[in-house]
C-alpha cells in the first residue's frame, strides 16, 4: 500500500523528498485561511491527489513554489505544516529553475529507508 510520495528536486542525497501522504493531505486542509481562496483549487488538487503519479510542468511548479513559500511564512499555519510547505516550496522552485517537470511518485519507502 502506498504510504508516501517521492517528490523530485528535493533536498536529500538522491535529490528527492519522501513525504507521508497524510502530511500532504493535512497541509492541503490547513491552507484555507492562509492562502487566497482563488489560489487553493489548483494547489489542493495536487496535494489531495497524492497516491497517484503526477508530473507538474515548470510554470505550475513555479506558481506552486510561490504559494507554498507564502504558506510556509504565514504565522497562522502550524509548524509541522509550515515545514512541509517550505520543503515542497524549495523542491518546486528547483524544478522550475531547472526547467524540468516536478514529479510525484507513490512509494512505500519511508524517509531514510
C-alpha positions, 0 to 999 in steps of 0.5 A: 500500500502506498504510504508516501510520495517521492517528490523530485528536486528535493533536498536529500542525497538522491535529490528527492523528498519522501513525504507521508501522504497524510502530511500532504493531505493535512497541509492541503486542509490547513491552507484555507485561511492562509492562502487566497481562496482563488489560489487553493483549487489548483494547489489542493488538487495536487496535494489531495491527489497524492497516491497517484503519479503526477508530473507538474510542468515548470510554470505550475511548479513555479506558481506552486513554489510561490504559494507554498513559500507564502504558506510556509511564512504565514504565522497562522499555519502550524509548524509541522505544516509550515515545514512541509510547505517550505520543503515542497516550496524549495523542491518546486522552485528547483524544478522550475529553475531547472526547467524540468517537470516536478514529479510525484511518485507513490512509494512505500519507502519511508524517509531514510529507508 
